[in-house]
Amino acid sequence: MTFEEVRAALKQRFPMIMVDAVTELETGKRIHAIKNVTGNEIQFLGHFPEHAVMPGTLIVEAVGQAASILFAKSMGTGTGPGEFLVLGSINEMRFLKPVVPGDRMEMEVKVLKFIDDFAVVEVLATVNGIDVAKGKLGFARRGLQNPT
């Protein structure tokens, strides 16, 4: 998938789109996506000005967005009007090496289980073949509630 296809599949918008391309997608099983980390991204203004490091929360956001694309392409999950995916759990997440501007972060997301409106995935992020982050994420499909 190109960046334009990725953008069409995600509900996030600038500056929160964290997937630049999808290189592989096995419906219901796995996705391989790319995040090109550049020095002009807004988070590097404060994290850290003297030595830019991609925050772990944004690494989780990036793999979470890759998972969202996988779910949308596999089950239509999170694609309906007023419907979205929420990250419900982060388990065993480890950040093993800093991700810095100039890195090409490759993300592998594998489905561990789909249960009704819930999913659990295993994620691995690498730079130049070296693991930089890994763990498990849980998601749930939710709809916007009308306030009463």
Rosetta blueprint (number, residue, H / E / L):
1 M L
2 T L
3 F H
4 E H
5 E H
6 V H
7 R H
8 A H
9 A H
10 L L
11 K L
12 Q L
13 R L
14 F L
15 P L
16 M L
17 I L
18 M L
19 V L
20 D L
21 A E
22 V E
23 T E
24 E E
25 L E
26 E E
27 T L
28 G L
29 K L
30 R E
31 I E
32 H E
33 A E
34 I E
35 K E
36 N E
37 V L
38 T L
39 G L
40 N L
41 E L
42 I H
43 Q H
44 F H
45 L H
46 G L
47 H L
48 F L
49 P L
50 E L
51 H L
52 A L
53 V L
54 M L
55 P L
56 G H
57 T H
58 L H
59 I H
60 V H
61 E H
62 A H
63 V H
64 G H
65 Q H
66 A H
67 A H
68 S H
69 I H
70 L H
71 F H
72 A H
73 K H
74 S H
75 M H
76 G L
77 T L
78 G L
79 T L
80 G L
81 P L
82 G L
83 E E
84 F E
85 L E
86 V E
87 L E
88 G E
89 S E
90 I E
91 N E
92 E E
93 M E
94 R E
95 F E
96 L L
97 K L
98 P L
99 V L
100 V L
101 P L
102 G L
103 D L
104 R E
105 M E
106 E E
107 M E
108 E E
109 V E
110 K E
111 V E
112 L E
113 K E
114 F E
115 I E
116 D L
117 D L
118 F E
119 A E
120 V E
121 V E
122 E E
123 V E
124 L E
125 A E
126 T E
127 V E
128 N L
129 G L
130 I E
131 D E
132 V E
133 A E
134 K E
135 G E
136 K E
137 L E
138 G E
139 F E
140 A E
141 R E
142 R E
143 G E
144 L L
145 Q L
146 N L
147 P L
148 T L
